Amino acid sequence: MQSETQTENSISFDEFKSQVLEDYKTAVTSRECSLLGRREVLTGKAKFGIFGDGKEVPQLAMAKAFKNGDFRSGYYRDQTFMMAINELTPEQFFAGLYADTNIENEPMSAGRQMGGHFMTHSLDENGEWKNLMEQKNSSSDISPTAGQMPRLLGLAQASKIYRNVEGIDAEKFSDNGNEIAWGTIGNASTSEGHFWETINAAGVLQVPMVMNVWDDEYGISVHAKHQTTKENISEILKGFQRDEENQGYEIFVVEGWDYPKLVDTYEKASAIARKEHCPVLIHVIELTQPQGHSTSGSHERYKSEERLNWEKEHDCNLKFREWMIENDFATADQLDELEKSIKKEVRTAKHNAWTAYLKPTLTKQKELVKLLDDAAASSSNANFINSIKKEISGTKEPLKKDLVSSARKVLRYLIGDETSEKQALINWLNEFDEQAYEDYAAYLYKEEDTQVEVLPTYDEEAEEVDARIVLRDNFDAIFNIRPETLIFGEDSGEIGDVNQGLEGLQKKYGKFRVSDTGIREATILGQGIGMAMRGLRPIAEIQYLDYVMYCLQGMSDDLATVHYRTKGKQKAPLIVRTRGHRLEGIWHSGSQMGGLLNLLRGMYVLVPRNMTKAAGFYNTLLDLDTPALVVECLNGYRLKEKLPTNLGELKTPVGVTETVREGKDITLVSYGSTLRIVEDVAKELQEVDIHAEVIDVQSLLPFDVNHDIVKSVEKTNRLLVIDEDVPGGASAYILQKILDEQNAYRFLDSKPQTLTAKEHRPAYGTDGDYFSKPSAEDIYEKIYAIMHESNPAKYPKLR
């Protein structure tokens, strides 16, 4: 709705007047969308509404300073901004409200997110990068309050990297780091830890980030006095203000209804951040929320009459209107006419969006009614079928689920029939299911070849080294040939990580590519997400597996859902590196894999048994686009491994198991550090004539895509899953995959079983580890007991 804007100083008054009027039109259009949107929810056409009314004018000012190549990481009330940068029309606004699954109609998420969550398309129809420097960019919003903050940090840091690291092909992503990452947040959400962690990290890193706080004094129904010390976020952030001796922030405070002051403030903020790479905080105060928080309640319940009257008088659109009249930009009559025409345009847009949303469903409704007519004519249950047909044909505005539900119910009355009419109905349902998968389930993972394998090669007299050397030298090879890669985390830089897997690499490649961070896992992850969204290939290091809990919200709600919630229009191919298993003590030896597997669908979760396998995973992942978590074995860094000659080139396939020992009596499935114990036990079992087949899972998400485990079970007829997660954790997931998906139950002669750690966290010390997690003796005795049950004569009771 708004073209590239220019400053008042460089254009004539008439041109400036035209821009002001265009801004006002955008503000009024956005407000009318909010008002009509609320009514659509209350009439039942939409499920929920959360709108940007009361925030229109500052968003116009932000849009003026926002340039091609810039990125937004925002708050779910930024509809006016999106309209001002020509990335949201009223029809698209309503299509989002109705959850239209056609991405042409609803480009923000194809109906996968509720309205108010915005994005631009970073990828073309082939899933390849568009030229992000030729467009204004918005990373895809998420609902969790302050969840947009960590990603914002990474979007800003990408500019820092592009400005300071040579050799990167930045044509589509940066102009010497001159891009700004713009963040928006409601004042109440500044209470969240993600906000504070991001604010601190951005100040340390000195990245071009402009943080906008929309302040209307409330968080849902809770006043600022219960949210923020001194009821004023900029006041308590004064310690972050930069001075002549210390780096920090530039901080602005501006009234959200003062159009000229807002425009001036945003021009100044943009210049500072863009040129100096100094973060800026803009605290936009005295905003209102005319319809309350959302359609789930009314703000009259918690705001005083005095406050409500003040909000009416200080409504930013009203103040903008008054300023225009006072300064001869337009007369009251002219604005009345403009507003009247805008109301009509928005109503038309609403109607068109609803018609477009409903049209394909009405077409399917006609198809279904015809099929039900035919089915009734050939069935002895015609009365029941006609009753369902009458109900569905009488529905004027059916949902897709209404159609599918009716068709499935009719099939119950066709049990035993073998007619062409029944088959036609089944075919219709199958086609609907295929489309429903595309509409609601596709794009969780990017379609890509994960099974490329390049085996390690060795010299005839290959040197055995500490396994960390394999990792270190592989990272060295990666950084040498891929200038867009970088790694960062606690202790990752100067000392080369706590296990020396990055030893000496900071000195070789510089502090921008191999860097230390503060103790702040949520924003370490956020750095990675944001930079990956801007074409870099970051590796975010989380020091230990249990520290992943600090950033799990971002991994689950943001990173794992990027490709899905944008229907393949954005990606963030971040690699999260960590280490876990078999360290002693409650806090650094848990194996929370079951929780991770449940929460990280949309990511790969990889569990290499040694560092050569881990190195291969890193090389593989850098050629893929799906984000991943790699869990290295914490007790494996000092074990000896042969040093491959093809580091940087060897590849471990994702989703593929490896049979590390063949056998005929029982299939043992495990991964990570426990796998080594299982291998040792398998050798010992030969002494009693038990020949176990040992399979290394290697990849938990995805899991055994070639269904190799069921082939083993078909041979051995017995199955034991060994894991150091809690009972019902990853072992239950593995068992479900083998039994439900691979149908291995058909070949079992014994009950499939699991052997896991105890329910509690592992106790401290070597003895604590022994009695908390599966020991060699636990595994031996479990396997022996299974064999005893099948052949007690050959395998007498052990204990």
Buried (B, 14 or more C-beta within 10 A) or exposed (E): BBEEBEEBEEBEEEEBBEBBBBBBBBBBBBBBBBBBBBEBBEEEBBEEBBBBBBBBBBBBBBBBBBBBBBBBBBBBBBBBBBBBBBBBBBBBBBBBBBBBBBBEBBBBBBBBBBBBBBBBBBBEEEBEEBEBBEBBBBBBBBEBBBBBBBBBBBBBBBBBBBBBBEEBEBEBBBBEBBBBBBBBBBBBBBBBEBBBBBBBBBBBBBBBBBBBBBBBBBBBBBBBEEBBEEBBBBEEBEEBEBEEEEBBBBBBBBBBBBBEBBBBBBBBBBEBBBEBBBBBBBBBBBBBBBBBBBBEEEBEEBBEEEBEEBBEEBBBBBBBBEBBBEEEBBEEEEBEEBBEEBBEBBEEBBEBBBEBBBEBBBEBBEBBBEBBBBBBEBBEBBEBBBEBBEEBBEBEEBEBEBBBEBBEBBBEBBEEBEBEBBEBBBEBBEEBEEBBEEBBEBBBBBEEEBEBEBEBEEEEEBEEBBBBBBBBBBBBBBBEEBBBBBBBBBBBBEEBBBBBBBBEBBEEBBEBBBBBBEEBBBBBBBBBBBBBBBBBBBBBBBBBBBBBBBBBBBBBBBBBBBBBBBBBBBBBBBBBBBBBBBBBBBEBBBBBBBBBBEBBBBBBBBBBBBBBBBBBBBBBBBEBBBBBBBBBBBBBBEBEBBBBEBBBBBBBBBBBBBBBBEBEBBBBBBBBBBBBBBBEBBEBBEEEEBBBBBBBBBBBBBBBBEBBBBBBBBBBBBBBBBBBBBBEBBBBBBBEBBBEEBEBEEBBEBEBBBBBBBEEBBBBEEEBBBEBBBBEEBBBBBBBBBBBBBEEEEBEEEE
